[in-house]
Amino acid sequence: MSDCIFCKIIAGDIPSSKVFEDEYVYAFRDIAPMAPVHILVVPKEHIASTDGINAENSVYVARIFEAIPQIAAAEELSNGYRVITNCGEDGCQSVKHLHFHILGGKQLLENMG
């Protein structure tokens, strides 16, 4: 999608602090971190939200969840971390491109996220 900020980041049109990339997944540091480690993990194909996951594109989500433990290990999150996604207006989804937040690096609050 030409107006999607995450699509532009994936394409290299907007700079990011990349931490992981493969054929299906792009991960980068959040510019407004809510924890010492705050990484966004996005599919390289534009999927608007969890509501847009289907049989044709679910491989991207599978690959994201295969990448998350690798990213967490590289970030030395051996004591744990949280994975969050938001969906729709009531879920506070700010960018309409499916993405997962990895939060860690400290003891997180129970009601955070």
N, C-alpha and C positions, 0 to 999 in steps of 0.2 A: 504493500500500500504506500503510495507516494507521500502521503501526509502523516504517516505514523513515525513518531520519534524513535521507537525501538527498531523499526525497519531501517531507518536512516543510520542508526548506530551500527546495526549488523552490516550494512553496506559500506561502512567506513566514512560516511558523509558527515557524521557527528563524532567527535573523539570520545573515547571511553577508556576506562582502566580495565582492560580485558584480563580475565583470570583463567578462562577456559574457552576453547572453541573446538568443535568437530563439525562433521557434515550436517548435523541436525540441531546443534545446540550452541548458543553463544551466552557467556556469562561475564558480568562486569560489576565493578564496585558501584554501589548506590552513591549518588552525589549528596544525599542528605541522610547519612547513616543513623540508624536508631539503635545500634549496638557497635561494639568495637569491630566486628566483622558483619558487614551487611552487603550481600551480593545478590544481584538480580540474575536469574537464569531464565532465558527466553528461547522459544523455538525459532529456528531460522525461517520457518514458514509463518506467514501472518495468520494467526488464529486469534480472534477477537477476545475470547474469554473461555472459561471452562464450559460455558454453554455451546461453544463452537467445536468442541472435541467430538470426533466421529470416527468411524472405522477407517476412513481414508487417511486421516492425519494423526491418529492416536500413537503412531510410531514415534512422533516427536515428543510426546509426553513420556513414553516409555524411556526414550533416550535421555530425557531430562533427569528422570529418577535414577537412571544408571550413572549419570554424571555427578549428581549431587554428592554422593559419598566420596567420590574422587576429589571434588572441590573442597569438601569439608576436611578431608585428610590433608590436602595441600595447605590449607589454612590452619592446620593443627587444632582442629575443634574436637579433640579426642574426648573431652568431657561432656560433649553434647551440643546440640544446636536445634533451632526451630526452622521449619519450612512452612511458609504461609503463601496463599494466593487469595486474591480478592476478586469477586465477581459481581459486576453490575454496580449501579448507583448506590443501593443500600449496603452493598459490601465494600464500598469506598474504593472501587477500582478506578485509579486515576489515569492510567494509560490503557487504551482499548487494544492491547496486544497481550495475550496470555503471558504471564510471568510469575515466577516463584521467587520469594525472598528467602535467602538463607541468613539467619540471624544467629550470632554466637559470639564467643570470646569473653563472656562473663555470665554470671547467673542471671537469667532473664526473669522478669516479673511474670507471675502466672497470668495476669490479665493483659499482658502486652501482646498485641497482634490479635 
